[in-house]
Amino acid sequence: MDVRIDDKVALVTGASRGIGEACAAELLASGARGVVITSRKAENIEAAADRLADPDRVLAVVAKADEPEDAASAVGQAIERFGGCDILVNNAGTNPAFGALAEVDLGAVQKTFAVNQMGPLLWSRQAWNQAMNKGGGAIVNIASVAGMEPSFGMGAYNISKAALIHLTRQLALEMAPGVRVNAVAPSVVKTQLASALWEGREKEAAAVHPLKRLGEPQDIARAVTFLASDAASWITGVTLPVDGGATQATGSTLG
């Protein structure tokens, strides 16, 4: 099956590295007319745009994931530059609140919720209100297997991703039939955000996955592109684990 998104315009949040950058690259390779990539730091998102090496089809926008005005502006720029916003990938995420919920800093918890829960809602609302409510489209949220089961030390992150999984189902119901909303739930992927889970012990971290390796950003990007494409035109409200088999084998939630 040749998964294509020819002539579609995509917007990927948190795309300065890792999964977000990989998603942008995969969407471009699959035929996107234009891809808007966002990050909160100008130097990081501009460097990602340089690596993608397609200035005619890539627009780098400085935007914070939890700022409504930034979401509105970025979607508007997608429409102005490329003529639409057909695909939204809510990838931006954070995890500054490591520790037991009874003790962890509440400011860090609030930031985690703001970026991981509220952020995707803000961006989805803008995509809907500015483009998708009339032209249709597809939204793919980057959730986590951590949103499916509790684990020590990651309570705030786990809760935020559990909420994102349910948000996916809720928006799928509300935005149908014109817009499909799905999510991907990775386990441990070799990214900077997840570095505490694998750096220095990659063999051990890989061992809990039946496929005996950690995820690469491209593994997630391919799943995202499929869900965003017409090949998945009868799929909505689904959270797809892309986890090397970890959750099925052990119930472990590492990502």
Secondary structure as UniProt FT lines:
FT   TURN            6..7
FT   STRAND          9..12
FT   HELIX           18..29
FT   TURN            30..31
FT   STRAND          34..39
FT   HELIX           42..52
FT   TURN            55..57
FT   STRAND          58..62
FT   TURN            65..66
FT   HELIX           68..82
FT   STRAND          87..90
FT   TURN            101..103
FT   HELIX           106..113
FT   HELIX           114..118
FT   HELIX           119..127
FT   HELIX           128..132
FT   HELIX           133..135
FT   STRAND          137..142
FT   HELIX           145..147
FT   TURN            152..153
FT   HELIX           155..175
FT   TURN            176..178
FT   STRAND          179..186
FT   TURN            193..194
FT   HELIX           195..197
FT   TURN            198..200
FT   HELIX           202..207
FT   TURN            210..211
FT   HELIX           217..228
FT   HELIX           230..232
FT   TURN            233..234
FT   STRAND          239..242
FT   TURN            244..245
FT   HELIX           246..250
//
